[in-house]
Amino acid sequence: MAGWLVGGRDHDKPAPGGTAPAGALGTSPLQNPDGTKPGLAPLSTPEERKAGRDLIAKVATAAPGPKDGYDRNEFGPAWTDNVEGVPLGGNKCDTRNDLLARDGTGVEHKDGSDCVVTAMTIYDPYTGKTVQWTKQQPTRIQIDHVMPLSYDWQMGAAAWDKLKRVQIANDPLNLIPADGSQNASKGDSGPASWLPANTEVRCSYAVRFAQVSLKYKLPVTEADKKTMLQQCGG
């Protein structure tokens, strides 16, 4: 089967609306420490899952603080490109379109723009299905904050300066384009309360959650860490 390029790599083209073949599942989080490569591939071998557990084991735990004072605006304008210190920041394209272009294939842009994505095919790791997305149905694919902003706030981001909060809100490591209903059902839940419907990607999701936690030195709850380890066989 002919492949197509995603992030410089060949992938077998998935059937519209169906499940993607193995080659289209994206990148292992263990091979994507800065979040600039597309997708979220499952961790399926014993060696990968052990590496996932080892990484999760490094995450600190703490009880959540109050949600008092939380507001989305405390993390800057939604999808701002005006952010320093994270990949893709300041590239003259907003974060949402950066992420659609990162994970989409067959990407089409608005006439006269090399930023605004108007159509694409995208594999959604949270459901395990491929989606034919167009800008006419914008909420069908939403950008999930793996470590939700309200969760960040309660676990320590309330004490950060504004710049650091804008960074975590727009860091590709913390962002995955996914099914809109999955994103809505998640809300600001941690892994103990919400996991992707696609069971094959749950270990990878837990690893990505841990990567964000470790990068930003934010703890997780004890229940969340226990759940995260369980997803990788711990």
Order of alpha helices (4+ residues) and beta strands (2+ residues): beta-beta-alpha-alpha-beta-beta-beta-beta-alpha-alpha-beta-alpha-alpha-alpha
